[in-house]
Amino acid sequence: MIVRDQVYTIDDVWRLSQQPENEHKFYYLIDGELFFMPRPGGLHGLIASLIAHFLWTYVLERDMGRVTTETGFHPPDTRITLLGPDVAFIHRERAPKPFPLHFVPVMPDLAVEVLPPSNTLPELRRKAQVYLQHGTAIVWLVNPEEKTVEVWRKTADDELTSETFGSADVLSGEAVLPGFTLELNALFSHA
Protein backbone atom coordinates (compact mmCIF):
# COMPACT_ATOMS: atom_id res chain seq x y z
CA MET A 1 0.00 0.00 0.00
CA ILE A 2 1.24 3.50 -0.86
CA VAL A 3 0.93 6.49 1.47
CA ARG A 4 1.06 9.81 -0.47
CA ASP A 5 1.03 13.26 1.03
CA GLN A 6 4.68 14.33 1.22
CA VAL A 7 8.22 13.31 0.35
CA TYR A 8 9.26 10.94 3.13
CA THR A 9 12.77 10.33 4.45
CA ILE A 10 14.38 7.53 6.42
CA ASP A 11 13.86 9.65 9.54
CA ASP A 12 10.10 9.59 8.93
CA VAL A 13 10.19 5.81 8.51
CA TRP A 14 12.14 5.38 11.73
CA ARG A 15 9.67 7.57 13.61
CA LEU A 16 6.64 5.77 12.13
CA SER A 17 8.08 2.32 12.85
CA GLN A 18 8.56 3.21 16.53
CA GLN A 19 4.88 4.09 17.08
CA PRO A 20 2.88 1.32 18.82
CA GLU A 21 0.01 1.51 16.31
CA ASN A 22 2.45 0.60 13.51
CA GLU A 23 3.86 -2.46 15.26
CA HIS A 24 2.62 -4.86 12.56
CA LYS A 25 3.68 -2.80 9.53
CA PHE A 26 6.89 -2.81 7.54
CA TYR A 27 7.69 0.50 5.83
CA TYR A 28 9.94 1.18 2.88
CA LEU A 29 10.73 4.15 0.63
CA ILE A 30 11.37 4.55 -3.06
CA ASP A 31 12.33 8.09 -4.06
CA GLY A 32 10.45 9.59 -1.11
CA GLU A 33 7.30 7.55 -1.72
CA LEU A 34 6.23 5.71 1.43
CA PHE A 35 4.95 2.12 1.23
CA PHE A 36 3.89 -0.25 3.94
CA MET A 37 2.94 -3.86 4.11
CA PRO A 38 1.59 -6.03 6.91
CA ARG A 39 3.83 -8.63 8.46
CA PRO A 40 4.12 -11.58 6.08
CA GLY A 41 2.82 -15.07 6.78
CA GLY A 42 4.34 -18.37 7.78
CA LEU A 43 5.57 -19.70 4.42
CA HIS A 44 7.28 -16.40 3.73
CA GLY A 45 9.07 -16.50 7.09
CA LEU A 46 10.06 -20.12 6.66
CA ILE A 47 11.64 -19.55 3.24
CA ALA A 48 13.42 -16.37 4.36
CA SER A 49 14.83 -18.03 7.49
CA LEU A 50 16.08 -21.04 5.49
CA ILE A 51 17.87 -18.76 3.01
CA ALA A 52 19.38 -16.79 5.89
CA HIS A 53 20.52 -20.07 7.49
CA PHE A 54 22.20 -21.31 4.30
CA LEU A 55 23.89 -17.94 3.75
CA TRP A 56 25.03 -17.54 7.37
CA THR A 57 26.49 -21.03 7.45
CA TYR A 58 28.60 -20.25 4.38
CA VAL A 59 29.53 -16.68 5.35
CA LEU A 60 30.48 -17.42 8.98
CA GLU A 61 32.82 -20.26 8.05
CA ARG A 62 34.69 -17.88 5.73
CA ASP A 63 34.36 -14.64 7.73
CA MET A 64 33.03 -12.94 4.59
CA GLY A 65 30.70 -10.33 6.06
CA ARG A 66 27.21 -9.95 7.50
CA VAL A 67 23.88 -11.63 6.77
CA THR A 68 20.78 -9.79 7.95
CA THR A 69 17.03 -10.32 7.95
CA GLU A 70 14.41 -7.60 7.61
CA THR A 71 16.98 -4.84 8.02
CA GLY A 72 16.61 -1.38 6.49
CA PHE A 73 19.29 -0.40 3.94
CA HIS A 74 19.60 2.94 2.19
CA PRO A 75 22.06 4.34 -0.35
CA PRO A 76 24.72 6.47 1.37
CA ASP A 77 23.95 9.48 -0.82
CA THR A 78 20.18 9.67 -0.28
CA ARG A 79 17.73 9.63 2.60
CA ILE A 80 14.61 9.13 0.47
CA THR A 81 15.13 5.49 -0.52
CA LEU A 82 15.03 2.72 2.06
CA LEU A 83 14.48 -0.97 1.40
CA GLY A 84 14.25 -3.84 3.86
CA PRO A 85 15.18 -7.08 2.13
CA ASP A 86 13.94 -10.26 3.76
CA VAL A 87 17.54 -11.48 3.71
CA ALA A 88 20.68 -9.59 2.76
CA PHE A 89 24.42 -10.13 2.57
CA ILE A 90 27.02 -7.38 2.79
CA HIS A 91 30.76 -7.98 2.38
CA ARG A 92 32.96 -7.45 5.40
CA GLU A 93 34.85 -4.67 3.55
CA ARG A 94 31.63 -2.75 2.84
CA ALA A 95 29.86 -3.34 6.16
CA PRO A 96 29.88 -0.27 8.41
CA LYS A 97 31.87 -0.66 11.62
CA PRO A 98 30.37 -0.78 14.11
CA PHE A 99 27.30 -2.24 12.46
CA PRO A 100 24.51 0.35 12.80
CA LEU A 101 21.85 0.21 15.46
CA HIS A 102 19.40 1.75 13.01
CA PHE A 103 19.28 1.64 9.20
CA VAL A 104 22.40 0.56 7.29
CA PRO A 105 23.76 3.44 5.15
CA VAL A 106 24.85 1.27 2.23
CA MET A 107 22.97 -1.15 -0.01
CA PRO A 108 23.66 -4.87 0.40
CA ASP A 109 25.70 -6.88 -2.09
CA LEU A 110 22.93 -9.50 -2.26
CA ALA A 111 19.28 -8.75 -1.53
CA VAL A 112 16.64 -11.46 -1.21
CA GLU A 113 12.93 -10.66 -1.41
CA VAL A 114 10.41 -13.43 -0.77
CA LEU A 115 7.03 -12.79 -2.40
CA PRO A 116 4.43 -12.31 0.37
CA PRO A 117 0.66 -12.52 -0.18
CA SER A 118 0.39 -8.72 0.22
CA ASN A 119 2.72 -7.93 -2.74
CA THR A 120 2.82 -8.72 -6.43
CA LEU A 121 5.74 -9.89 -8.51
CA PRO A 122 5.80 -6.55 -10.43
CA GLU A 123 6.17 -4.75 -7.08
CA LEU A 124 9.14 -6.96 -6.17
CA ARG A 125 10.64 -6.41 -9.61
CA ARG A 126 10.47 -2.66 -9.01
CA LYS A 127 12.37 -3.17 -5.76
CA ALA A 128 14.95 -5.29 -7.62
CA GLN A 129 15.54 -2.41 -10.01
CA VAL A 130 15.98 0.04 -7.12
CA TYR A 131 18.47 -2.25 -5.39
CA LEU A 132 20.53 -2.63 -8.56
CA GLN A 133 20.44 1.07 -9.40
CA HIS A 134 21.86 1.84 -5.95
CA GLY A 135 24.73 -0.65 -5.85
CA THR A 136 23.39 -4.11 -5.06
CA ALA A 137 25.05 -6.71 -7.29
CA ILE A 138 22.46 -9.52 -7.22
CA VAL A 139 18.79 -9.67 -6.24
CA TRP A 140 16.90 -12.91 -5.70
CA LEU A 141 13.12 -12.70 -5.97
CA VAL A 142 11.74 -15.88 -4.44
CA ASN A 143 8.24 -17.08 -5.30
CA PRO A 144 7.43 -19.85 -2.79
CA GLU A 145 4.13 -20.86 -4.38
CA GLU A 146 5.61 -21.23 -7.87
CA LYS A 147 8.88 -22.60 -6.45
CA THR A 148 10.93 -20.25 -8.60
CA VAL A 149 13.61 -17.64 -8.07
CA GLU A 150 14.22 -14.70 -10.40
CA VAL A 151 17.85 -13.62 -10.29
CA TRP A 152 18.34 -9.97 -11.20
CA ARG A 153 21.68 -8.42 -12.16
CA LYS A 154 23.09 -5.29 -13.76
CA THR A 155 25.21 -5.83 -16.87
CA ALA A 156 28.44 -3.96 -17.69
CA ASP A 157 26.29 -1.76 -19.96
CA ASP A 158 24.03 -0.84 -16.98
CA GLU A 159 21.16 -2.92 -18.35
CA LEU A 160 19.05 -4.85 -15.85
CA THR A 161 18.55 -8.51 -16.66
CA SER A 162 16.74 -11.37 -15.01
CA GLU A 163 16.87 -15.13 -15.22
CA THR A 164 14.34 -17.53 -13.70
CA PHE A 165 15.35 -20.71 -11.89
CA GLY A 166 13.05 -23.58 -10.90
CA SER A 167 13.13 -26.08 -8.06
CA ALA A 168 15.44 -28.43 -9.99
CA ASP A 169 18.07 -25.69 -10.40
CA VAL A 170 20.98 -24.48 -8.28
CA LEU A 171 21.61 -20.80 -7.47
CA SER A 172 25.15 -19.51 -7.42
CA GLY A 173 26.64 -16.80 -5.25
CA GLU A 174 28.46 -15.62 -8.38
CA ALA A 175 31.18 -13.01 -7.71
CA VAL A 176 29.36 -11.80 -4.58
CA LEU A 177 29.69 -15.12 -2.73
CA PRO A 178 32.26 -17.17 -4.67
CA GLY A 179 31.68 -20.89 -4.26
CA PHE A 180 28.27 -20.56 -2.61
CA THR A 181 25.47 -22.66 -4.09
CA LEU A 182 21.88 -23.16 -3.06
CA GLU A 183 19.96 -26.15 -4.35
CA LEU A 184 16.43 -24.90 -4.78
CA ASN A 185 14.90 -28.33 -4.20
CA ALA A 186 16.56 -28.30 -0.75
CA LEU A 187 15.03 -24.89 -0.10
CA PHE A 188 11.53 -25.58 -1.40
CA SER A 189 11.27 -29.14 -0.06
CA HIS A 190 11.14 -27.69 3.49
CA ALA A 191 8.25 -25.37 2.64
N, C-alpha and C positions, 0 to 999 in steps of 0.2 A: 504494500500500500504506500502511496506517495502522500506526503504532507507538503502543501505549497502555500507559503505566505511570506517567505523571506529567503535570503541566501543564508544557509546554515553553515556553521563551522564545526570543527571537532570539539571545540569548547561547549557548543550547544548540545552536541550529542552526549558529551560526558555529563553535563548537568541533567539532561533528560533521563539518562540511564540510571542516575542516582536517586530519582524520585520513586517512592514506594508504589505509586500507581502504574509505573512503567516496568515493574519487576519482571513481567513475562513477555517483554518485547525486546527484540534485537534491532538496533538502529544502524543504518549505514548511510553514507553520503556519496553522491556522484556529482561533481561540479556544483556543490552547494545545494543540491536537491536532496531533501531528507526522505528516507524510506524506512519503513519498519516492517517487521514480520513477527508473528507469534513464535514462541519456542517450537522447534520442530518435534516430530514424533519419534517413536521408538526405533523404527527401522533406520531412520536418518542417523540417530545417535549411535546405533550399533555399527553401521558402516563407517561413520567418521572415527569412532574409537578404534576400530580394527585397523584402519589406515594409519592412524596416529601410532598405534602399537608397532606395526610393521616398520614404519619410518624411524621411530625412536630406537627400536632394537638395532637397526642398521647404523644410525647416526651416533648413538652412544658408544658403540664398540669402536668407532673410528674417530671419536671426538671431532665431528665435522661441524657442529653448530647447534642450533636450537630447533625443536619441533614444538609448535603451539597448537592449541585448539581454541576456536572461538575468540581469537584475540584481534583487537583493532589495529590495523596497519594504515599509515597514510604516507604519501610521498613527502620527502623532506622539504620540498619547495612549495607546498600548498597545504592549507588548512581547511580546504573545502571538499576534499575527497578522502573518504575513510571507508575501508572495507574490512569485513571480519570473516576471513575464510574459516571454514569448518576445521581445516587442518592446514598448517603452513610449515615450511622449512625455510630457515635463513642460515646462510653460511656463517661460521664462526667469525670470519674476517669482517663480515658486514653487520653482524649483530651488535647493537649498542651495548656498551659496558658502562655501568651496570645495566642489566636488562630493565627496561622501564616498568614502573609501577602502573602507569596508565598506557595510552596508545603508543605503539611502536612507530617512530618517525622514519621509517624506511619500508619499502614494499618487500614482501618475502621473495625468495628465489623460486619457490614452488608454492602455489596456492591450490588448495583442493576445496571444491564446492560440491556438496552432496545435495541433489535436488530434493527439496522438501515439498510436501503437499501444497504449501501456501505460495510457491513460486512456479514459474514456467521455465522451460528450457531457454526460450528467447531472453528471459530476464537474466539467467545465469550466463548466457553467451555475452550479454552486454557487460556483465561484471568481468568476464574473461578478457574482453577487449580493454577495459579500464586497467586491470592488473598489468597486462602486457604493455600498454602505452606508458605506464609509470615504472617500468623496470623489472617486473616479474618475468622470469625466463620461461616457465612452463606453468600451465593451468590445467588441472584435471577436473572435468565436470562429470560427476558420477551420477548415473541414473539407476538407482537400486531396483526399480520395478522392471525396467528393460534389461537390466544387467549389462549395461554398456558404460564406457568411459570415453568422453571426447577429450582428446589431448590438444590443447591450443598452444601455439608457439608464434614467435615473431621471426620472420626470415631476415636475412642480411639486407634485403631491400625494404625492410620495415613493413612488409605485408604480413597480415595475420592469417594463419592457416590452422586448420583443424583436421584431426584424423580420429575416426571412431574405432574403438576396440571392443570386442565382445568377450563373453565369459570364458572362451577357450584361449584367449590371447594373454600375453604377458606384457605389462608395462615396464618401461625402462626409466631409470633416473636420469638418463642421458648425461650431458655434461654437468648438470646440477648436482646429481648424486651418482658419480661414476660407480658402476658395478651393482647398483641397486636394481632389483627386479621385484615385481609384484605379480604373482599369478592371479588373474582375476577369478578363476574358478575357486581358489582358496579364499578369496575375499567374499564372493557372492554365495558360496556354499554355507557360510555361517549365518546368512541373513534369513 
